[in-house]
Amino acid sequence: MKRFATNPMTTLESDWWWEIIKQDFKKRSLELGKKIEQLEEEKTQLGLDINV
């Protein structure tokens, strides 16, 4: 496997962007999880037999 040298700044910048992406993913996943729970609760209150 070939390896290539990278500029240390580029690596640090890539790491920084990767952290931002991971944090955003975690935030959005949490928001979606809460929305699903909210929809499940509404479904239960309405007495619907629909899978979300």
N, CA, C and O atoms as a GROMACS GRO file, in nm:
protein
  208
    1MET      N    1   0.084  -0.117   0.000
    1MET     CA    2   0.000   0.000   0.000
    1MET      C    3   0.088   0.124   0.000
    1MET      O    4   0.181   0.136   0.080
    2LYS      N    5   0.059   0.214  -0.090
    2LYS     CA    6   0.138   0.337  -0.098
    2LYS      C    7   0.084   0.438   0.002
    2LYS      O    8  -0.036   0.447   0.027
    3ARG      N    9   0.175   0.513   0.058
    3ARG     CA   10   0.138   0.621   0.148
    3ARG      C   11   0.188   0.750   0.089
    3ARG      O   12   0.289   0.752   0.019
    4PHE      N   13   0.120   0.856   0.116
    4PHE     CA   14   0.166   0.984   0.067
    4PHE      C   15   0.181   1.079   0.184
    4PHE      O   16   0.107   1.072   0.282
    5ALA      N   17   0.275   1.167   0.172
    5ALA     CA   18   0.301   1.265   0.277
    5ALA      C   19   0.200   1.378   0.265
    5ALA      O   20   0.166   1.422   0.156
    6THR      N   21   0.155   1.422   0.381
    6THR     CA   22   0.063   1.536   0.382
    6THR      C   23   0.121   1.648   0.464
    6THR      O   24   0.203   1.627   0.554
    7ASN      N   25   0.078   1.763   0.434
    7ASN     CA   26   0.117   1.880   0.512
    7ASN      C   27   0.053   1.866   0.650
    7ASN      O   28  -0.067   1.838   0.658
    8PRO      N   29   0.128   1.884   0.759
    8PRO     CA   30   0.069   1.872   0.893
    8PRO      C   31  -0.053   1.961   0.914
    8PRO      O   32  -0.146   1.921   0.984
    9MET      N   33  -0.054   2.080   0.855
    9MET     CA   34  -0.169   2.168   0.868
    9MET      C   35  -0.292   2.104   0.805
    9MET      O   36  -0.402   2.111   0.859
   10THR      N   37  -0.271   2.042   0.690
   10THR     CA   38  -0.382   1.977   0.621
   10THR      C   39  -0.440   1.865   0.708
   10THR      O   40  -0.562   1.851   0.717
   11THR      N   41  -0.354   1.788   0.770
   11THR     CA   42  -0.400   1.679   0.856
   11THR      C   43  -0.478   1.734   0.974
   11THR      O   44  -0.584   1.682   1.007
   12LEU      N   45  -0.427   1.838   1.038
   12LEU     CA   46  -0.498   1.897   1.150
   12LEU      C   47  -0.631   1.956   1.107
   12LEU      O   48  -0.732   1.943   1.177
   13GLU      N   49  -0.631   2.020   0.991
   13GLU     CA   50  -0.755   2.077   0.940
   13GLU      C   51  -0.855   1.966   0.907
   13GLU      O   52  -0.975   1.981   0.932
   14SER      N   53  -0.807   1.857   0.850
   14SER     CA   54  -0.895   1.744   0.818
   14SER      C   55  -0.954   1.686   0.946
   14SER      O   56  -1.073   1.655   0.951
   15ASP      N   57  -0.870   1.671   1.047
   15ASP     CA   58  -0.918   1.620   1.176
   15ASP      C   59  -1.024   1.711   1.234
   15ASP      O   60  -1.124   1.665   1.288
   16TRP      N   61  -1.001   1.841   1.223
   16TRP     CA   62  -1.096   1.938   1.276
   16TRP      C   63  -1.230   1.926   1.204
   16TRP      O   64  -1.335   1.923   1.268
   17TRP      N   65  -1.226   1.918   1.070
   17TRP     CA   66  -1.350   1.904   0.993
   17TRP      C   67  -1.419   1.773   1.026
   17TRP      O   68  -1.542   1.768   1.035
   18TRP      N   69  -1.343   1.668   1.044
   18TRP     CA   70  -1.401   1.538   1.076
   18TRP      C   71  -1.474   1.545   1.209
   18TRP      O   72  -1.583   1.489   1.223
   19GLU      N   73  -1.417   1.613   1.307
   19GLU     CA   74  -1.484   1.630   1.437
   19GLU      C   75  -1.613   1.708   1.422
   19GLU      O   76  -1.714   1.673   1.484
   20ILE      N   77  -1.611   1.813   1.341
   20ILE     CA   78  -1.732   1.891   1.318
   20ILE      C   79  -1.841   1.803   1.255
   20ILE      O   80  -1.957   1.809   1.296
   21ILE      N   81  -1.803   1.722   1.158
   21ILE     CA   82  -1.899   1.634   1.092
   21ILE      C   83  -1.956   1.533   1.191
   21ILE      O   84  -2.077   1.509   1.192
   22LYS      N   85  -1.870   1.474   1.274
   22LYS     CA   86  -1.918   1.376   1.372
   22LYS      C   87  -2.012   1.441   1.472
   22LYS      O   88  -2.115   1.383   1.507
   23GLN      N   89  -1.979   1.561   1.520
   23GLN     CA   90  -2.066   1.630   1.615
   23GLN      C   91  -2.201   1.662   1.552
   23GLN      O   92  -2.305   1.646   1.616
   24ASP      N   93  -2.199   1.706   1.427
   24ASP     CA   94  -2.324   1.738   1.358
   24ASP      C   95  -2.408   1.612   1.341
   24ASP      O   96  -2.530   1.615   1.358
   25PHE      N   97  -2.344   1.501   1.308
   25PHE     CA   98  -2.415   1.375   1.291
   25PHE      C   99  -2.481   1.332   1.422
   25PHE      O  100  -2.596   1.290   1.424
   26LYS      N  101  -2.405   1.343   1.532
   26LYS     CA  102  -2.460   1.306   1.663
   26LYS      C  103  -2.578   1.395   1.699
   26LYS      O  104  -2.679   1.347   1.751
   27LYS      N  105  -2.566   1.524   1.673
   27LYS     CA  106  -2.673   1.619   1.704
   27LYS      C  107  -2.799   1.586   1.623
   27LYS      O  108  -2.909   1.582   1.678
   28ARG      N  109  -2.782   1.563   1.494
   28ARG     CA  110  -2.896   1.532   1.409
   28ARG      C  111  -2.959   1.398   1.446
   28ARG      O  112  -3.081   1.383   1.441
   29SER      N  113  -2.877   1.301   1.483
   29SER     CA  114  -2.929   1.172   1.523
   29SER      C  115  -3.013   1.185   1.650
   29SER      O  116  -3.120   1.125   1.662
   30LEU      N  117  -2.965   1.265   1.744
   30LEU     CA  118  -3.038   1.289   1.867
   30LEU      C  119  -3.171   1.358   1.838
   30LEU      O  120  -3.275   1.320   1.893
   31GLU      N  121  -3.168   1.459   1.751
   31GLU     CA  122  -3.291   1.530   1.714
   31GLU      C  123  -3.391   1.436   1.648
   31GLU      O  124  -3.511   1.440   1.677
   32LEU      N  125  -3.342   1.350   1.558
   32LEU     CA  126  -3.431   1.255   1.491
   32LEU      C  127  -3.488   1.154   1.591
   32LEU      O  128  -3.605   1.116   1.582
   33GLY      N  129  -3.406   1.111   1.685
   33GLY     CA  130  -3.453   1.018   1.788
   33GLY      C  131  -3.565   1.080   1.871
   33GLY      O  132  -3.664   1.014   1.902
   34LYS      N  133  -3.548   1.207   1.906
   34LYS     CA  134  -3.652   1.277   1.983
   34LYS      C  135  -3.779   1.292   1.901
   34LYS      O  136  -3.889   1.277   1.954
   35LYS      N  137  -3.764   1.322   1.771
   35LYS     CA  138  -3.881   1.337   1.684
   35LYS      C  139  -3.956   1.204   1.672
   35LYS      O  140  -4.079   1.202   1.675
   36ILE      N  141  -3.882   1.096   1.660
   36ILE     CA  142  -3.945   0.963   1.651
   36ILE      C  143  -4.022   0.933   1.780
   36ILE      O  144  -4.134   0.884   1.775
   37GLU      N  145  -3.960   0.963   1.895
   37GLU     CA  146  -4.029   0.942   2.022
   37GLU      C  147  -4.156   1.026   2.030
   37GLU      O  148  -4.259   0.979   2.078
   38GLN      N  149  -4.149   1.151   1.983
   38GLN     CA  150  -4.264   1.240   1.983
   38GLN      C  151  -4.376   1.183   1.894
   38GLN      O  152  -4.493   1.183   1.931
   39LEU      N  153  -4.338   1.134   1.776
   39LEU     CA  154  -4.438   1.076   1.686
   39LEU      C  155  -4.499   0.949   1.744
   39LEU      O  156  -4.619   0.926   1.729
   40GLU      N  157  -4.419   0.869   1.810
   40GLU     CA  158  -4.469   0.747   1.874
   40GLU      C  159  -4.570   0.784   1.983
   40GLU      O  160  -4.674   0.720   1.997
   41GLU      N  161  -4.538   0.887   2.060
   41GLU     CA  162  -4.627   0.933   2.167
   41GLU      C  163  -4.759   0.984   2.107
   41GLU      O  164  -4.867   0.952   2.157
   42GLU      N  165  -4.750   1.064   2.000
   42GLU     CA  166  -4.870   1.114   1.934
   42GLU      C  167  -4.954   0.999   1.878
   42GLU      O  168  -5.076   1.000   1.887
   43LYS      N  169  -4.886   0.900   1.821
   43LYS     CA  170  -4.955   0.783   1.766
   43LYS      C  171  -5.031   0.711   1.877
   43LYS      O  172  -5.145   0.669   1.858
   44THR      N  173  -4.966   0.697   1.992
   44THR     CA  174  -5.030   0.629   2.105
   44THR      C  175  -5.150   0.709   2.153
   44THR      O  176  -5.255   0.652   2.181
   45GLN      N  177  -5.136   0.840   2.162
   45GLN     CA  178  -5.246   0.924   2.207
   45GLN      C  179  -5.364   0.920   2.111
   45GLN      O  180  -5.479   0.926   2.154
   46LEU      N  181  -5.337   0.909   1.982
   46LEU     CA  182  -5.442   0.904   1.883
   46LEU      C  183  -5.501   0.764   1.867
   46LEU      O  184  -5.606   0.746   1.806
   47GLY      N  185  -5.430   0.665   1.923
   47GLY     CA  186  -5.478   0.527   1.913
   47GLY      C  187  -5.463   0.470   1.773
   47GLY      O  188  -5.541   0.384   1.733
   48LEU      N  189  -5.365   0.517   1.701
   48LEU     CA  190  -5.343   0.468   1.565
   48LEU      C  191  -5.258   0.342   1.565
   48LEU      O  192  -5.175   0.322   1.654
   49ASP      N  193  -5.279   0.261   1.468
   49ASP     CA  194  -5.199   0.139   1.454
   49ASP      C  195  -5.112   0.152   1.331
   49ASP      O  196  -5.125   0.074   1.236
   50ILE      N  197  -5.022   0.252   1.333
   50ILE     CA  198  -4.935   0.279   1.220
   50ILE      C  199  -4.790   0.276   1.271
   50ILE      O  200  -4.758   0.337   1.373
   51ASN      N  201  -4.704   0.207   1.199
   51ASN     CA  202  -4.563   0.203   1.236
   51ASN      C  203  -4.492   0.324   1.180
   51ASN      O  204  -4.511   0.361   1.064
   52VAL      N  205  -4.408   0.386   1.263
   52VAL     CA  206  -4.330   0.502   1.219
   52VAL      C  207  -4.193   0.455   1.179
   52VAL      O  208  -4.109   0.536   1.139
   0.00000   0.00000   0.00000
